[in-house]
Amino acid sequence: MADHGHRNINIPFLRESTDPYEFLQIVYNPNDDTLTRHIHFPCSNLENDNSNLPFSAKDIPLNTHHKTWLRLYKPTTTSPHKLPLILYFHGGGFILGSAVDSIYHDFCGRLATELPAVVVSVEYRLAPENRLPAAYEDAEEAIKWVREQAIMNEENKGEGWLRELADFSNCYLMGISAGGNIVYHAALRCLPFDLKPVQIVGLILSDACFSRVERSGSEMRLANDKIVPLAASDMVWELSLPRGADRDHEYSNQTVGSLGRWEKIGWGGRCFVSARGGDPLVDRELEVARMMEREGVKVKVWCEEGGFHGEELFDPAKTSAFMVHLKQFIYSPNVA
């Protein structure tokens, strides 16, 4: 269905249309700033999961008022050592997607199994019902929840899986597409503060979503992309940014609000940036990587020629290649 220099990959919920509403399968209700979502992603409800899977998963409430929650993953095999802890943020352009979607559930299961790691997938609030910075606030709350578990762990309390398996001194924030943007902003919000005993040692940005009013070269070149057409990308920002804001808002344009902030924070961690040459968002993502590097962050970029946005979620071979690079980043201290 999408062939950007690779074999065709079937993405069953994708709809080809030049109309962004039809492409996204949404109806906007301006009176109350809500969406009617007609797109239906395959879901993974835990009660239907196969007990023979190489990982276990369970759901935990985060904020009942906001209806946010966490899905925890652990490998079924035992490890003699504590495992890295990854907070994962799904994609969907801030307006679609859920931690229950099979593409994210299966991917987090592979993270837990193949790295291995303890994974916490965050169900955050969506726009436009909850416009940015709501998702950033939910990410902050998830990070604080992990810190609470780490503090309780010192008294042999807290969430059992994390107490038994997670290395709180080896934590990563990871996100794909809009989730990568959430990771970036959540890190800027949280890293200046004392999170001990939690240590966020790395960020993982995969096809991260950034934009500006001025078009990038990759946006112009790939304006009619089958995965992220320019009209749909613009619509996503219009629905997720604060009302009245354009794409030069600090949430979408990293040069507006975050320029100089990484240097000021003086964070000593590392960042892994995964990008695709066939992704319309690639130029802006690489700009972010270069800016972070200039400001003292140790950045490792893996950018493939061709490919398409979110490729590692849909192509098992690309998932395997991604896991190899990610495992090297996490388990090799000399990388980046």
C-alpha positions in Angstrom: 0.0 0.0 0.0 2.9 2.3 0.8 6.0 1.8 -1.3 8.7 4.4 -0.6 11.6 2.4 -2.0 10.5 -0.7 -0.1 8.2 -3.6 -0.8 4.5 -2.8 -0.3 3.3 -2.9 3.3 -0.4 -3.5 4.0 -1.8 -0.9 6.4 -5.5 -1.8 6.5 -6.8 1.3 8.2 -5.1 3.7 5.8 -7.4 5.6 3.4 -6.0 7.4 0.3 -7.7 10.8 -0.1 -6.7 14.4 -0.8 -9.3 15.6 1.8 -7.5 15.6 5.2 -10.8 14.9 7.1 -11.5 11.9 4.9 -7.9 10.7 5.1 -7.9 10.9 8.9 -11.5 9.5 9.0 -12.6 12.3 11.3 -15.4 14.8 11.6 -14.7 18.0 13.4 -17.4 19.4 15.7 -16.6 23.2 16.0 -19.3 24.0 18.6 -17.6 22.0 21.3 -14.1 21.5 19.8 -14.4 17.7 19.6 -13.9 15.0 17.0 -16.0 12.2 15.8 -13.5 9.5 15.0 -14.5 6.9 12.4 -11.2 5.2 12.1 -11.0 1.9 14.0 -7.6 0.4 14.8 -7.2 -3.2 15.7 -7.0 -3.4 19.5 -5.4 -5.7 22.0 -7.5 -6.2 25.1 -5.5 -8.0 27.8 -8.3 -10.5 28.6 -8.0 -11.8 25.0 -4.2 -12.1 25.1 -2.5 -15.4 24.5 -0.8 -16.7 27.6 1.9 -18.2 25.4 3.3 -14.8 24.5 6.9 -14.1 25.5 5.7 -11.1 27.5 3.1 -10.2 30.1 1.1 -7.0 30.3 -1.3 -5.3 32.7 -3.1 -2.0 33.0 -2.8 0.5 35.9 -4.8 3.7 36.4 -2.8 7.0 36.3 -5.4 9.8 36.7 -9.0 8.7 36.9 -10.3 12.2 36.4 -8.4 12.6 33.1 -9.1 8.9 32.2 -5.4 8.3 31.7 -3.7 5.0 32.5 -0.6 2.9 32.0 0.0 -0.4 30.3 3.0 -2.2 31.8 5.1 -4.9 30.0 7.7 -7.3 31.2 9.4 -10.3 29.6 8.3 -13.7 30.8 11.9 -14.9 30.9 13.9 -14.2 34.0 17.0 -12.0 34.1 19.8 -12.0 36.7 20.0 -8.2 36.4 17.5 -5.4 36.8 16.2 -4.2 33.4 16.1 -0.7 31.8 12.7 1.1 32.2 11.2 2.6 29.1 8.2 5.1 29.2 6.6 4.8 25.8 4.3 7.3 24.1 2.3 6.2 21.1 1.8 8.2 17.9 -1.4 9.3 16.1 -0.8 13.0 15.5 -2.0 13.9 19.1 -5.6 13.3 17.9 -5.7 9.5 17.3 -4.3 6.3 18.7 -4.3 4.5 22.0 -2.0 2.3 24.1 -4.5 -0.5 23.4 -3.9 -0.3 19.6 -2.4 -3.6 18.4 0.5 -1.9 16.5 1.7 -0.2 19.8 0.8 -3.1 22.0 2.7 -5.6 19.9 5.7 -3.2 19.5 5.9 -2.6 23.3 5.8 -6.4 23.8 8.7 -6.8 21.4 10.6 -4.0 23.3 10.1 -5.9 26.6 11.2 -9.2 25.1 14.0 -8.4 22.7 15.9 -5.6 24.5 14.8 -6.8 27.2 13.2 -4.0 29.3 10.3 -3.1 31.5 8.0 -0.9 29.4 5.3 1.5 30.6 3.1 2.6 27.7 1.2 5.8 28.5 -2.5 6.4 27.6 -2.5 10.2 27.4 -5.3 12.6 26.5 -6.0 13.4 22.9 -6.7 16.7 21.1 -8.8 18.6 20.3 -10.8 17.7 23.3 -7.6 18.2 25.3 -5.3 20.4 23.3 -1.6 20.6 24.0 -0.1 20.9 26.5 -2.5 18.3 28.0 -0.4 15.4 26.6 2.8 16.9 28.0 1.1 17.2 31.4 0.1 13.6 31.2 3.7 12.6 30.4 4.9 14.6 33.4 2.4 12.8 35.6 3.6 9.4 34.3 7.2 10.3 35.0 6.2 11.4 38.5 4.3 8.2 39.0 7.5 6.3 38.2 9.4 8.4 40.7 6.8 7.6 43.3 7.3 3.9 42.6 11.0 4.3 42.9 10.7 6.0 46.3 8.3 3.3 47.6 10.7 0.7 46.2 13.2 1.8 48.8 10.7 0.7 51.4 10.0 -2.6 49.5 6.6 -1.2 48.5 5.2 0.1 45.2 4.2 -1.6 41.9 5.4 -5.2 42.0 6.8 -5.6 38.5 8.8 -2.4 38.7 10.0 -3.3 42.2 11.2 -6.7 41.1 12.5 -5.9 37.6 13.1 -2.2 36.9 16.4 -0.4 37.2 15.2 3.1 38.2 18.7 4.5 37.6 18.4 3.5 33.9 15.2 5.1 32.5 14.4 6.2 29.0 11.6 8.2 27.5 10.6 6.9 24.1 8.0 8.0 21.5 7.1 7.6 17.9 5.7 10.5 15.7 3.5 12.7 18.0 4.9 10.5 20.9 8.4 11.7 20.0 7.3 15.3 20.3 5.8 14.5 23.7 9.0 13.0 24.8 11.0 16.1 23.7 8.7 18.5 25.6 8.2 16.3 28.7 12.0 16.0 29.0 12.4 19.8 28.9 9.7 20.1 31.5 11.0 17.4 33.9 14.8 17.2 33.6 15.5 20.5 35.4 14.0 19.0 38.5 15.3 16.4 41.0 13.7 13.1 40.0 15.9 11.0 42.3 16.0 8.1 42.7 14.8 8.0 39.1 17.5 8.8 36.5 16.4 9.6 32.9 19.5 8.7 31.0 18.2 8.7 27.5 15.6 9.9 25.1 14.4 7.9 22.0 12.7 9.9 19.2 11.4 7.9 16.3 10.0 9.8 13.3 9.3 12.6 15.8 6.6 15.2 14.8 7.8 18.8 14.5 6.8 21.5 12.0 6.9 25.2 11.1 4.9 27.6 9.0 7.8 27.6 6.5 7.9 24.4 4.5 10.9 22.1 4.8 12.5 20.5 1.8 11.1 17.0 2.7 7.6 18.4 3.2 7.7 19.9 -0.2 9.2 16.9 -1.8 6.8 14.5 -0.2 3.7 16.6 0.0 1.5 13.8 -1.4 3.0 11.1 0.8 0.6 8.2 1.4 1.3 8.0 5.2 1.7 11.7 6.2 0.3 13.9 3.4 1.0 17.5 4.0 -2.7 18.5 4.2 -3.3 15.9 6.9 -0.2 17.0 8.8 -1.3 20.6 8.8 -4.8 19.5 10.0 -3.3 17.5 12.9 -1.4 20.6 14.1 -4.5 22.8 13.7 -6.5 20.4 15.9 -3.8 19.9 18.5 -2.2 23.3 19.1 -3.8 25.9 21.3 -6.7 27.6 19.6 -5.5 30.4 17.4 -1.9 29.2 17.3 0.0 28.4 14.0 2.8 25.9 13.4 5.4 28.4 14.6 4.1 27.8 18.2 6.8 26.5 20.6 5.0 23.1 20.7 5.6 22.4 17.0 8.6 24.7 16.2 11.6 23.8 18.4 13.4 27.0 17.6 10.7 29.2 19.2 10.5 27.9 22.8 13.3 25.5 23.4 16.3 27.1 21.8 19.1 27.2 24.4 17.2 25.2 27.0 19.1 22.0 26.6 22.3 23.9 27.2 20.8 25.6 30.2 19.6 22.3 31.7 23.0 20.8 31.3 21.6 17.3 31.0 24.3 14.6 30.7 22.1 12.0 29.0 21.9 10.7 25.5 19.4 10.8 22.7 18.7 8.2 19.9 17.0 9.7 16.9 15.5 7.3 14.3 14.4 8.8 11.0 13.5 7.8 7.5 14.5 9.6 4.3 11.1 8.9 2.8 9.2 10.6 5.7 7.9 14.2 5.1 8.8 15.0 8.7 12.5 13.9 8.4 14.0 17.4 7.8 12.5 18.9 10.9 13.4 15.9 13.0 17.0 16.1 12.0 17.0 19.8 12.7 16.0 19.0 16.2 18.8 16.4 16.5 21.4 18.9 15.3 20.1 21.6 17.7 20.2 19.2 20.7 23.7 18.2 19.7 24.9 21.9 19.5 23.5 22.4 23.0 25.5 19.6 24.5 23.3 16.5 24.2 25.0 13.3 23.0 22.9 12.4 20.0 23.0 9.2 17.9 21.1 9.5 14.6 20.0 6.5 12.6 18.5 7.7 9.3 17.6 5.2 6.6 17.3 6.1 3.0 13.8 5.8 1.7 11.3 4.1 4.0 8.2 5.8 5.4 6.8 7.3 8.5 6.3 4.8 11.3 7.9 2.0 9.3 9.1 0.0 12.3 5.5 -0.5 13.4 4.3 -2.1 10.2 7.2 -4.0 8.7 8.6 -6.8 10.9 11.9 -6.7 9.1 12.3 -3.0 9.9 11.2 -3.6 13.4 14.0 -6.1 13.8 16.6 -3.7 12.4 15.3 -0.9 14.7 15.6 -3.2 17.7 19.2 -4.0 16.9 20.1 -0.3 16.8 18.0 0.5 19.9 19.5 -2.4 21.9 23.0 -1.1 21.0 22.1 2.4 22.1 20.7 1.2 25.5 23.1 -1.5 26.4 26.3 0.1 25.0 27.4 3.0 27.1 29.9 4.2 24.6 27.3 4.7 21.8 26.5 8.4 21.2 
